[in-house]
């Protein structure tokens, strides 16, 4: 079965009857390694081929679909067609010429990439795979086509007719009709990296940029083609393009691309919605980062990105209902703000239905009453809600947090829940240790799709350096060792902003800043209230575990592990926190500790899993 992007259920409502039938045939009659895109923009946003069909060895095919009947066609030549419509005569481009022009746009993009063209010979500079174009006439059978001499303007081998795409059509015969549309054939098969390169060029919106530019501007005219390209995988792309209206839930493990999908969705909705779009998360560091990237794309007026507590304060101020007293107890103040906002909405002092869409990142850290509040903020005309979560990364409410169903808090996502198990962020070595360490947290629980299950992450198989666990006499020794690791990494070419020291307590972070300062290593500290925290600045990032959520770095150092866990409840809490910190590392993970503890012994045991990799 071919992969249709978006999923057929997500795009049926905007398909013509003929397009639906063709989509069903493509999905049913083609094999698993076929990719079929429906009505997806190519390059600039104005070009939307009906279907693009791709196969690693067969090649790339652009198809235009027409539901015309013979009586619909007033006149047709090789360039144009005149149609009889209920509104009178309508002039259109010949669909074959239309498909040809779309194919030209695609090949023009691909020919700029040396890795996708023939390096020499008569085809030098041309795509190193076949490409073609064709037309599907969903209401005209082959006999009618022949009797009316349509071959004069639509060559017969470039057309599939109504009777050649029925449910009972032989799969091989159907495929032959498609591949007869190619002017030539090759024996070579594209590699997976080459396939990703094709997708990278065709669909800029699925590109995965570096962490410093999470949702980069995909519309820029000229861009340097990197040697190694990163794009959403097929599952991520299909999911991102298939998200429809209503309430949706994505349960993704750490590193599965949840925030990437959120960014894609926010940008898509910004182009469609009239009212503002709200993006909420718990982590203020992540909120600031997402807000700045949306601002860089010029979407700050349409997409409001803020952490939940700051949003509550903003609502109370905007609608002049007054803030509760603040006696210096920050946690108590924010709790009072939340309670007052809930009361104010109930009393209609603050309006509901303010947003066309709400997107929630880090939903695993949201309480039941928060969900109930936020759901009321979605306008009923759109009713668009996306919740992303990973229960294994829930680090704020403790091990005794209340579990609840989504339906109980107003999230109506039955049948619209997606689970992402693949971890793309971490190497197999880092993920193996993290999984083994957090095995108790990651045990799959028998819960329905309407609840918050915990899912084991799966590796994509990317290998790298083995994580390190170093024991040293004192914390200062640990930090001196880590500072030297950072310095050596920079000397070998790694930029400072690709490194992070992730710590548990303020005192550790403070001491890290002192040692890095003494060694002349540039840094930014997330808890330094005197200086702004700018993720793009070329400096080592010193962040708390809580602030690190949603971020990633090639090199992560974690000092002082296990120093505070003393009893069963705190052990689970510390293990959950440490799991989050470990899974921030994309390539290299270095952990240090002093005295032995329950946590360090658990980590030592987890490290033994590396023997089998």
N, C-alpha and C positions, 0 to 999 in steps of 0.2 A: 504494500500500500504506500503510495506516495505521500509526502508531507505537503499539505496545503497551508500556505501562510498568507493571511491569517487563517485560523481554523475555520472550516466551512460554517460551523454554527454561529460564528461571530460576524460573518459577512453576508449570510443569506438574505438578510433584510434589504440590502442595497444591490443585490444581483438581479438581473433580468432573468426570466424563466430559462432562456437559452444558456446564460452564464451558469446558472445553477446546475443544469444538466451536464455541461462540459466539466464543471468542477467535480461533480460526482464521478464522471468517467475517468478523469485524470487521477483522482484519489483511488478509485477501485481498480483500474486497469494497468496502472503503472507500478513498477517495483519500488522497493523500500528506499533505494538510493536516488530517487527522483525528488527534486524540490520544485514546487509550483507556487509562484507568487500571484495573487489576484489583486489588481488595482492598487499596486504599490508604486509610489513615485520613484522615478529614476533620476538621480542627480538633482536638478532643480525641481521644485515642487509642482510644476505645471504639466509634467509629462507622466501620464498614468496608463501604461499598456494594460489591456484587459488581463492578459496572462503572460507570465514569463516562466518557461519550463526549462529546467537545467538538469543535466546528468553528467557525471565526471568523465565519461568516455564518449557519450553521444554528442554533447555540446549544449548550446544555448539557443532557445527558440522563443521568439516573440509572436503572440497570437492575438489577433483582434476577432471579437465575436459579434455577429450581427443577427438579430432576430427578424430580419426582413422576410417578407413573403414576396412572391413574384409580382403581386399587384402593388406592392409598396414601391417598386423600382420604376420610376418614370424614365430614367436614362442613366447609363453608366458607361464611362470610358476608363482608360488606364490611369487618369489623374483624379477624376471626380465622379460623383454620383448625385443625381437629382431624385429625391424621394417624395412620394405622395404622403402627406400627413394630414391629420385633422385640422391643422392650422395652415394648410396650403403647402406649396412646394418648398422643400428644404434642400439646400446644397451642402454636401459634405465631401471630404477627401475620400478617395477610393480607399477602402479599408486595407488593401494590400500595400498601397503606398504609405498609409499611416503606420502599419507595422514595420515597413522597411525603414522609415524615418526614425522610429523608436529604436530599432536595432542599430542604426547608424550612431545614435547618441551613446548607446552602450559600448559599442566597439571602439568608438573614439576615445572613451575613457580608459578602456582596458589596454589600448595600444600604447598608452603612455607608461606602462609598467613593464620594464625589461624582463621581469620574471613570468610574464603572461604572453609573450610573443615569441615567434620564431627568430632565433639569433642570426640566421643566415639562410641562403638559398632563395628560391623564387618567391617564397612567402615571407621573406625577412620583414620584420616589423608588424606582421599581421598576427591576430590572436592565435595562440597555439592550440586551439580547439575549434571544432566546427560551430557555425552559427547560421541561423536562418530565420525566416519569418513566414507567416501564413494566416489564413482566414478560416473561421468556422461559420458556416451558414446553418443556423439551427432550425430553420423552418423551410428549407429548400432541399429536396432530396436529389440524388445524383441524376436520376432520369430527367427531372425538370431542369437541372443545371445544363445537361447535354442538349436537351431539346431547344433551349433558348440561347444556345451558342455563347454561354457566359465565359467559356474558356478563352474567348478572344480578349477579354479584359482581366480575367482571373484565371491564370494557368491551372489546369485541373489538378496537378500534383501539389499545388499550394493551397488546396481547399479541402476541408472536411465537411461533408454534407449531413443533413439531418439523419438519414438512414445509416450513416457510418459511425454514429455515436449513441446508439441505443443501449439500454442496460444489458441486452444479451449479446452485444458485439464481442467477438473473440479478442482477447487481450493482445495477442501478437499482431492481429490484423489492425487493431486500433493503433498500436505503437508504430507499425509500419507506415500508416497514414501520416503520423507525425514526422517520422524521420525521413520520409520522402520529400519533406519540405527543405531539407538541407541540400545545398548545391554540391557538397563534397563530404567525405568521411576521413577520419584519421584513426590510426590504431592505438595511439597513446591515450593514457588515462591521467587526468589531473590528480595531483596529490591533495591531501587535506589542507596543507598550507596554501596551495594554489587556489583551492575552492574558497577559502576564507579571503584571499586577496580579491577574487572576483566579487564577492559580496561586499567587501570593504569599499571598492570603487563604485559599485552600483547603488549602494544604500548608505550614504554618509551617516545617517541617524543611528546605525547600529555599531559604529566605531566605538571602541573602548579606549579613551585617552588615558594619559598618566593621571595619578592621583591628584597632582597639582591642578589639573584642568578636567575635572570629572565629567562635565557635560560641555565639552568644547563646542565651539561654533562649527557646525557641520556645513554651513552654507558658504564658507569662504571659497573664492574662485580658484586660487592657486594654493596648493599645499604640497610640501615635500613628502614624497612617498617613502616611509621608513622601510628598512630591511625586514623587520619583524612586525607584522600587523596583528592587532587584537580586535576582534569583533565579538559581539554576542554570539553564543552558540545557537544552534537551530532551535532548541527548546526555548531559550530566552527570547529570541527574536519572535517566534511564533506566539509566545505568551504576551510579549509587549504589544504586538500588533493585534492580538485577539481580544484584549481587554475591552469589554463592552460596557454598556451603561449598567446601572444598578450597583449593588454592593459586591465587592470582590475581595478575596483573602488570598494572600500568597504566604505560605509557610516555607521559608528558605533557611537552610543551614548557613552558618558563617561562611562568607566567601562565595555565595551562590549567585551574586549579582542582583540582590534585591534593590539596593539603592540605585543601581544603574537603570533598572526597569522603572523605578519611581521617577527618575529624572526624565526618561523617555515619555512616560505618561503625562507628567506635568507640562512638558513642552507641547505635546500633542493637544492637551485640553486647552492650553492657553490660546491656541489658534481657533478654537471652536466656541468657547464659552464667553458669555457676556458679563457675568458677574465674576468677582474675584475667585481665585483658587487658593485654598489653604493647605499648606504642607506642615504637618506637626511631627515633632520627634521629642524625645525626652532629653537627649544629650545636647546641651547648648553649643558645644564645640562643633558638632555635626551640623546643627541648625545654622550656625554662622557660615560654615563652609558652603552649604547648599544655597543659602541666601546670596552669598557673593557670586556664585556661579550663575544663578538665575539673573542677577543684576548685570553680569557681563554679557548675557544674551539679550539684554534689554527687556526682560520679562518681569522686572520687579514691580511694575504697576498691576500686573495680572496675577502673579504668583506670590503669595505671602508665605514666607518660610520663617518659622519661629518655633522655639521649644515651648512645650505645653504651659509651663508656669508663666513664662513671659507673655504668652498669648492671653492668659487669664487676666494678668495685670493690665494689659493693653485694652482688653474689653471693658474693664471697670473704668478705666480712665476715659476711653473714647465716649462712653455713654453717660459719663458724669454721675455715676452712682456712688462714687467715693471708695477709697481704699480702706481696709481695716487698719487698726492701729499696728504699728511696727515697733516693738520694744527691743529689737535687736536679735530676736529669735527668728532666723531666716526660715527654717522649716515651718515653724508655727505660723509665720506671716503668710507664706505661700498656701498653706492648708486653709487659712482663713479666707484668702482670696478665692480659692476654688469653691469653697462653700458659699461665699457671697455671690459668685458668678452663677452658680446653680440656682440659688434662690431668686436672683434677679431675672434670669431667663424664665423661671416658672411664673414669676409675677409680671412678666412681659415688660419689665423695665429695660431689658436688653432684648433686641429682636432675635428671633431664630431665623433659619433659612437665609443666612447672609451670603453663602457661598454656592457656586455652581458645582463645586467638587471639593472633597476633602481627601487628602492622602496622608496616611499615618505611617511613618517609619518607626521602628522600634516598638511596635505594638505590644510586644511581650512585657514592656515596662509600664503599660497603661492599666489603670484600675478600672473596675466595672463602672463606677460612677462617672469616670472621665469619658468612657465610650458613650454612655447614655447622653451626656452633655453634648459631645461633638456631633453625634448623629442628628441632633436637632438643628444643627447649624447648616445642614445641607438643604438646598432648595428642592422642593418636591418635583419641580418640572424636570430636573436633571437626575436627582437622587443618585449621584455618583460618589462612591466611597471606595477607596483602596486601602487595605490594611496589610502591612508587611510585618512579619514577626519570626522570631526563632526562640522558642522557650528555653533552649540551652543557654542563651545569652541574657536571660532575665536576672539582673544583678541589683535591683533597687528595692524589691519588696521582700526579700529574704526567703528562706526555704519554706516558711509557713504561709506564703501568699495564697490568697483565695483563688481557686480555679472556678471558672464560669464558662458557660456556653456563649457563643456570639449572639444567638437569638435572644438570650435573656437580657442583653444590653442594647438591643435594637439593630444589630448588624445582621441583615438577612442575606447570608451568603451560602445557604444550602445549595449544593450543586455547582457552586462557583468558587471552589477552593482548590488551589493548586499547590503541590508540594515540590520544592526544588531540593534534591538531595546532593547534587554534584557541587563540590567545593572547587572553585577555580583559582582562588587566591593563594592557597598554601601548597607547598611542595608535598609530595607523598610522605616525606620524612617528617616534616613539621606536623602534618595532619595525623600521622600515625601516633606520634607521641601525645598530641592534644587529645585524640580520641581515647587512647588508653588511660590517660590521666583522668579524664572526665567520664569514664565508663558508667559510673553510677548516675550521672546527670543525663547521659544520652541514651539510657535504656528506653526503648520504644514502649510507650504506654498505650493500653487498649482504650482509645478514646475515639469518639465519632468525629466526622469531618467538621462538625459545628463547634468542636472544642479546640483546645490548644495542645496537640500532641507534641512529643519530642521525637525527633528523627535523627538517626545516625547519618552523619555526613559521609559522602563517598568521594574518593580522590579521582581526579582526572588522569593520574599517572605521571604528572610532571615531577621529575626528580631534581634534587639539589643537595646542598650541604646538610649534613646531619646536625640537628640541634645540639647545643652544648649545655651541660649542667655542671657548674664549677663551684666547689666548696672552698671558701677562704676564711681566715680567722675572724676578721672584723668587717663591718659594713664599709668602712673607708677603703679597705683592701679590695672589696668587691667593686667599688666605684672607680678606683684607680685602674683596675684591670679593664673595666668596661670602657673607660675613657681612652685607653690605649687601643682597644678594638675599634673604636670609632675613628680614631686618628689614622690607624693603618688602613681602614676601609677607604677613607678619603684619599690617602696617598696612592691607592691602587685605582682611583678614578671614580669612586662613588660620590655623588654630590651630598653635601651635608643634609639637605632637606629630604633625603631618602632614608634617613636614620632617625630612630626614636628611642628614647629611654622611657619606659612605661613603669610607673611606680604605684605603690598602694597608699602610702601616707605622706602627708605634707612634709614631715621631717626628712624623709628620704629625698623627695624632690628638691628641697632646699639645699641639701648637702651635694646633690648632683650638680646644681648650678654653681656651687663654690668650686668644685673640682674642675669642671669644664672651663670655668672662667680662668682659673689659675693656669690651665694648660693651653689657653688661647683658642679653644674650640668654640666657634659661634653657636649660639643656642637661643631658643625661645621657650619660655616657660609659661604654660597655660594658666598657672595660678599667680603670675606676676600682674597685679592690678595696676601697676605703674606703666606698663607697656602693652600695646596692642599685640594680639596674637595673629600673625599673618602666615598661613600655611605655605604660601608660595615662596617665602623668603628662604634663601639658601643658608639654612641653619638647622642644627639638630633640634628636633622637637622633644620637649620634656613634658609629658602629659600623664595625668592620672589614668588609672584603668577605666574609670567611668567615662572620662573624656575621650578615650581612645576608640570607643565604639563607633562603627561606621567608617573608620579610617584604616589605612594600610600603609606599610613601609617595607621596602626590601630588607632592611636590617632592623631588628627589634632587640633591645636589651632590657631585661627585667631583673632588677636587683632585689635583694632582701625577700625572696619568696618564702612563704610559710612562717614568717616571724610572729604572726599574730593569732594563728589558729590554735586553740587550746582544747576545745570541746566539740562534740559531734555537730552541733548546729553551726558553729563558726567554721568548722572544717568544710562543710558543704558550701557555705557562703564563699569562703576563700577559694575553694576549688572552682566555683563558677566564675569568680572574678579572674582567676589565673587562666582559665580556658579562654575567656574573651581576649585577654592580653596576648596569649600565645598565638591566637589565630589572626592577629594583626600583621604577622610577619609573612611576606610573600616569598622570601628566598633564604634568609639567615636568621636564626633565633639563638640568642645567648642568654642563659639564666644563671644567676648566682645566688648563693645563700651562705649563711654562717652556721649556727647551731642546727643540729638535726631536729626535725619536727615531724608530725604526722603528714604534713603536706610534702616535705622534702622526701620522706620515705616513699610516699605514693608516687612522686615524680621519678625517683630512682627506679622504681619498678616499671613505670611507663617507658623509661628510656631503654629498657631491655628489648622493647618491640623493634628497635632499630636493627637488632641482630638478624632479623628475618627479612630485611629489605635489601 
